Amino acid sequence: MISRIPLRSAAPLAFVLALLSIAVPAPAGAQIGLAPTAPAANARTGAPFDPSGYWVSVVTDDWRYRMITPGKGDFAGIILTPEGQRMANAWDPAKDEASGDQCKSYGAGAIMRAPTRLHITWDDDNTLRVETDAGKQSRLFHFGKAVPPSSGPPTWQGYSVASWEGLRPRGFIMPVVVGAGGAARPPEEGYMKIITKDLRPGYVRKNGVPYGANAVVEEYFDSFKEPNGDTWLIVTAIVTDPQYLAQPYLTSSQFKKLPDASGWSPTPCEAK
């Protein structure tokens, strides 16, 4: 899903460590982190990047599908089953409004593709909250809780289990980064993986392209900072639903970090 540069092969690494064992006395080697440290106490302290704050979506692809509502039957780029095509061709936004289903395109299967702002905060050390001003949605990412604490009806945002992935071993010696005060420390690098289930049926595209109650949304949140100081959040999402999608639907959405809450303007769901 998310590409990562692999660690170098074992042979060069063994060679470098052998050289270090000759060139560096044992006490000095201990100072630069040869011994692994204890794992983080919780998801917040163990995060390889800080996702909290305000973010705004930057629409760089699929503009005509994301910024305006496409016409009925326009599901180019999404491979649907025959049942999925039938459902998409039967889309009726007035019917959705009448039945109170105007938030169908704001569920976990599509909300990160909406032109929206995000407000991300920690509810506690193992629960991340993601709020959107588009549709006034709120998602909770639960670290270390694979099963919902209590059963209930499916919701637009479902139940999301999160984990930090791709983390470098904390005791790994290469490459060494010198921190404040000259103390050497290993770099921290990784991304957040989220699996969401227990979803209320919704739309992956606002014009009625469906996903069903058994859909699974797999997401990867990654972040990087540009030399000019801009910080970006990249969200890769894969929606899998054999009922309506003939193959998984993959998207990548970009968000730029904002300095404050300026522009934050929650608006209700719209069916069209």
C-alpha positions, 0 to 999 in steps of 0.5 A, spaced: 500 500 500 504 505 502 511 504 499 517 504 504 524 504 502 527 497 505 532 496 510 539 495 507 541 487 506 543 483 512 550 483 509 552 490 508 549 491 515 553 486 518 559 489 515 558 496 518 556 493 525 563 489 525 567 495 523 563 499 529 565 494 534 572 495 532 572 503 531 567 504 537 568 502 544 562 499 548 560 505 552 560 509 546 556 504 542 551 504 548 550 511 547 548 511 540 543 506 541 545 499 540 540 497 545 533 497 544 529 501 548 522 500 551 516 500 547 511 506 547 506 506 553 501 508 548 499 510 541 500 518 542 507 517 545 509 512 540 506 516 534 511 517 528 508 524 527 503 528 530 496 528 526 493 533 530 491 540 528 487 543 522 488 541 515 484 542 508 483 538 502 487 540 496 484 537 490 489 535 485 485 529 482 478 527 480 476 535 480 469 534 476 467 528 481 469 531 488 468 539 487 461 538 483 456 532 483 456 528 477 450 526 473 447 520 474 450 514 471 457 517 471 461 512 475 467 512 470 474 509 474 470 505 478 468 498 476 462 496 479 458 489 479 451 488 475 448 490 482 452 496 483 451 499 476 443 498 477 444 501 484 448 507 481 443 508 475 437 508 480 440 514 484 435 519 487 437 525 491 430 527 493 429 520 495 435 520 500 433 527 503 426 524 504 428 518 508 434 522 512 439 519 508 442 525 505 449 523 509 450 517 504 456 520 501 459 522 507 460 516 510 467 513 512 468 510 505 468 517 501 468 522 506 476 523 506 475 525 498 470 530 500 472 538 499 473 539 506 477 541 512 479 536 518 480 537 525 484 532 528 485 531 536 486 526 541 480 524 545 485 520 550 492 517 549 489 511 545 483 514 541 484 519 535 478 523 533 477 526 526 472 531 525 470 534 518 466 540 517 463 537 510 457 534 513 459 535 520 462 528 521 466 525 526 470 519 526 474 515 532 480 511 531 481 506 536 488 503 537 489 496 540 481 495 540 479 490 535 472 489 537 467 494 539 466 495 546 458 494 545 454 492 539 449 497 536 447 499 529 451 500 523 453 508 523 456 512 517 463 512 520 463 505 522 468 502 527 475 504 526 481 500 529 488 504 528 495 502 529 502 505 527 506 501 522 512 501 518 516 504 525 523 503 525 526 499 531 527 504 536 534 501 537 536 501 530 543 504 529 543 507 522 542 512 520 543 516 527 540 522 528 543 527 533 538 531 537 538 536 542 544 537 546 548 532 542 545 526 544 544 521 538 537 517 537 534 513 532 529 516 527 522 515 528 518 514 521 512 510 520 504 511 518 498 510 521 493 504 518 486 504 519 481 498 518 473 500 518 467 496 518 460 496 521 458 501 516 451 503 514 451 503 506 453 509 503 456 512 496 463 512 494 461 517 489 456 523 491 452 521 485 449 514 488 455 509 486 454 505 492 458 501 498 454 496 502 453 494 509 459 489 509 464 494 506 471 494 509 475 501 508 482 500 509 486 507 510 493 509 510 495 516 513 502 518 512 505 525 513 511 529 511 514 536 511 517 540 505 523 544 506 519 551 506 515 548 512 509 546 509 506 539 512 502 534 508 497 529 510 496 523 505 490 519 506 490 512 501 484 509 502 481 502 499 474 500 499 472 493 498 465 491 497 464 484 493 456 486 493 457 492 489 464 493 487 467 488 482 474 490 484 477 494 490 476 502 489 483 505 491 484 513 492 489 518 494 487 524 498 492 530 500 491 535 506 495 541 508 496 543 515 493 549 517 496 554 522 489 555 526 482 554 525 481 560 520 476 557 515 473 552 519 465 552 517 461 546 519 456 545 514 450 539 514 450 533 509 447 535 502 444 529 498 446 533 491 
